[in-house]
């Protein structure tokens, strides 16, 4: 779900999935970008075992970028952000409208 807060002048988004979020909802926010892309940043907590087998909770980030390269295409890109700050592309979804002939 994507919205725009007109009072605070930033985008808001809510995300749910069964892999990262369990039964929770991740809320993300982001300011409008000059290039017209929507970019929102949220986060989630992941439990991971360390080298000694002890479960540790870590905060991870999640950036979602939405843009429309042309009138018939919408692209959603998601990036997983490690606790140390490294970003890796996690998902790219490309939606294309078919024109009737």
N, C-alpha and C positions, 0 to 999 in steps of 0.2 A: 504494500500500500504506500503510495507516495502522495505527499501534500506539500503545500507552501504556506508557512505561517506569515501572514501579511503584517502582523504586529512586530515580530522579531526579524522579518525579512530573511528567512532562511527556509530551506527545504527540510522536510521531516519524512522519515520512512520507517515502516515496520516490516520486519522479516521473521518468518518462522520456517524452520526445516527440522527434520528429525535427526540429522547428523550433528550439527553444531549446537542446536538450541534446546533439544529435548522437548519439554513442554513450555518453554519460555518464549518470549517475544523479544527480539532485538530491536531497539529503537536507535535510529541514526539521524544525524543532522548535518547540514552543510550549507554554506553560503553560495549564492549564484556565482557562476564563473563567467568571465568575459567571453570565453569561446562558445558559450551557449550550452555547454555540457552541464548536467546535473551530477554532482559528486557529494555523496553523503558518507559519513564515517560513524561506525558503531563498534561494539565489541562484545565479546562473550568470554566466559570462563571455561577452561578445559581442564580436566583432571588427567594427569599424566604420571607415569611411574618414572622415578629417577633411576640412576645406575644401581642404587642399593635396593630397589624394589619398593621404595616408599612413595606413596601417592602424593603428588604435589598439585595444587591448583595454580593455574597460570592464566593471566589475562591476555587475550588475543584481540587483535583489531580486525575489522572487516570493512573494506571500502567498496562502495558500489558506484559505478559511473554509468550514466545513461546519456546516450546521444543519438541524434538522427542524422546520419550522413547524407541522406537524400529523402525525398518525399515519400518513398515506399519502404524505407528500412528504419528499424529501431534496434539499437544495439545496447545490451546490458552487459557490463563487464564487472566482475567481482574479484577482489584481491584479498587474500588472507594475509594478515600482518602479524608476524611472529612477535613474541614478547620482547625480543631484542630490536625490533623495528624493521626487519627485512620484509619486503612485500613480494608475494608470489601470486601470479594470476591463478585463480581458482576455477572460475567459470566464465564463459562468454556465450551469451545467447543472442542470436541474430534473428529478428522477426522481419519477414519480407511480405509485403502485400502483393498478391497476384492481381494483375489487371485483367478484366474480362476482354476477350477479343471481339 
